[in-house]
Amino acid sequence: MGKPIIDRCVDYMFPSWGLKRAQARAFLASYDAAQKKRGSKDRGGKQNGGSGDDHIDHYDLWTLRETARDLDRNNGLAMAIVDRIMENVISSTGFELRPKTLHDDSNKRIKEDFAYWFIHELDACREFSGWSYMRNVFRSYKRDGDYFLQFRTAGNCSVMGFEGDRVLNPNGQLTGMTIGGLETINGIAKKDGVKKYLWVADKAPTSPYVPASDGKAIRADRVIQIYSPRRTTQGRGIPICAPLIREIDDIDDLLAWERQAAKLAASQNMVVKTENPVGAAEWMKSIYTDRDQSEERLEEIDPLSLNYLRVGEEIQSIQSNRPNNTFESFILLLNRYVGIPLGLPLELVLLDFSKVNFASSRQLLNQAQRRFEIEQDDFSWFMFKIYQLWLMVRMERGFYDRDKLGPNPFSHVWGFPGWPSPNPLQDAQACALAIQYAFGSRTDWNRKRGVSQDQVEQELEKENKQLVERAIPVKDSVEPPSRRTQENQPSKSQGAV
């Protein structure tokens, strides 16, 4: 096949361009997925390049968000997926702040003050404790794509949260709107990649088209946007289940249809067979006319009842095989596919480890925990922004001596919650061997368990002090069970009692 007419024209008038087009075609030809063939899937959407924002249309973002919310309300699988991630990332205890300034006494005081403020005063509405509030924030950001926290410096400080659907361009404008002379995309105005302003609707909108009079622009320097973009040029987050909406809907439909099929098979499990189909058809037409009671059709069978059939008729049962033998394995496959992009093994999605052995389940949990650790690290960045704003206000009000804190007053680490061990004894033995042969430290092993080494040492010191004060003997080692058992056993000369 010869070249297309346009290529021949370009080759004749602009040879250098023609060469570049030929090179590009040759490059694309080396990738089957880049070829336009009859069997190729129509990808649709925007394929003209551009930044991450160029591929997020205001209406598409609204539709994805509302679809995700509907799944969270009405689909147990979608709701459980977000719950599993939230439970493993945030846990019931949340993160522990561990300041690392140059002044130990200040570190202790900052840690105690922040913990009290976070639990009792973080929520501006005073409806939730700190980590209960942040668990809701985490769920919202994962479900909707992003969530916003506005830090308020008045009083004892607090945060006011608002959901992502309130941040948008008024009247559904994707471009063309400016705030402070800056182009605003999906409600966010940036300068050199830094957020400067947000346009926020006064109340939760009912559509992506909000009049400019129903909102206002606010400064972004005290607003924390919690989101996890897939591209650095992406200004808004996408719901976590966006690429899985079709699969989740398919699983829901298959289960609903199979349940209906099973109900239908169970409710119509008997038929009357006749050798005169023409006569049966005529008889069915006249079942609602006046006739002798003995000619009415058989609709139900009561216990110990006698039922009379006409000549040539017999009752046959319908065999029900719903669901069939392959249905469960097919549903499990779809559920496994849903969990893969989220880092969740099938067993964690369905909370069922009955079909894997202990070693396999441990490997699956370890793989999932790697993903959870990344999620914890990502969320800790937003927690740092809250801590930074809080500490800045506290230092401005003279609660802490800035000179004592050193050049990096915000220096800190977060203690992340760990996960219970599936085999505590084996893990304890591995920890002991690692410490004995200098393969690891107590601090590192306790960190993996979600426990601070400093806290462990303080608690041990406190316990030992209490034991000494109460004159309770303390042993450095535990006596082996076998030895105690031997001492308690009667000797051969004594005989058994």
Secondary structure as GFF3:
##gff-version 3
##sequence-region A 1 497
A	DSSP	alpha_helix	5	13	.	.	.	ID=ss1
A	DSSP	alpha_helix	15	29	.	.	.	ID=ss2
A	DSSP	three_ten_helix	32	34	.	.	.	ID=ss3
A	DSSP	three_ten_helix	53	55	.	.	.	ID=ss4
A	DSSP	alpha_helix	58	74	.	.	.	ID=ss5
A	DSSP	alpha_helix	76	89	.	.	.	ID=ss6
A	DSSP	beta_strand	96	99	.	.	.	ID=ss7
A	DSSP	alpha_helix	104	120	.	.	.	ID=ss8
A	DSSP	alpha_helix	130	144	.	.	.	ID=ss9
A	DSSP	beta_strand	146	152	.	.	.	ID=ss10
A	DSSP	beta_strand	158	163	.	.	.	ID=ss11
A	DSSP	three_ten_helix	164	166	.	.	.	ID=ss12
A	DSSP	three_ten_helix	170	172	.	.	.	ID=ss13
A	DSSP	beta_strand	178	179	.	.	.	ID=ss14
A	DSSP	beta_strand	182	185	.	.	.	ID=ss15
A	DSSP	beta_strand	188	191	.	.	.	ID=ss16
A	DSSP	beta_strand	194	201	.	.	.	ID=ss17
A	DSSP	three_ten_helix	212	214	.	.	.	ID=ss18
A	DSSP	beta_strand	215	219	.	.	.	ID=ss19
A	DSSP	beta_strand	223	227	.	.	.	ID=ss20
A	DSSP	three_ten_helix	242	244	.	.	.	ID=ss21
A	DSSP	alpha_helix	245	267	.	.	.	ID=ss22
A	DSSP	beta_strand	270	274	.	.	.	ID=ss23
A	DSSP	alpha_helix	277	285	.	.	.	ID=ss24
A	DSSP	three_ten_helix	293	295	.	.	.	ID=ss25
A	DSSP	beta_strand	313	317	.	.	.	ID=ss26
A	DSSP	alpha_helix	327	339	.	.	.	ID=ss27
A	DSSP	three_ten_helix	340	342	.	.	.	ID=ss28
A	DSSP	alpha_helix	346	350	.	.	.	ID=ss29
A	DSSP	alpha_helix	358	396	.	.	.	ID=ss30
A	DSSP	alpha_helix	402	405	.	.	.	ID=ss31
A	DSSP	beta_strand	412	415	.	.	.	ID=ss32
A	DSSP	alpha_helix	424	436	.	.	.	ID=ss33
A	DSSP	alpha_helix	442	448	.	.	.	ID=ss34
A	DSSP	alpha_helix	453	469	.	.	.	ID=ss35
A	DSSP	alpha_helix	481	488	.	.	.	ID=ss36
###
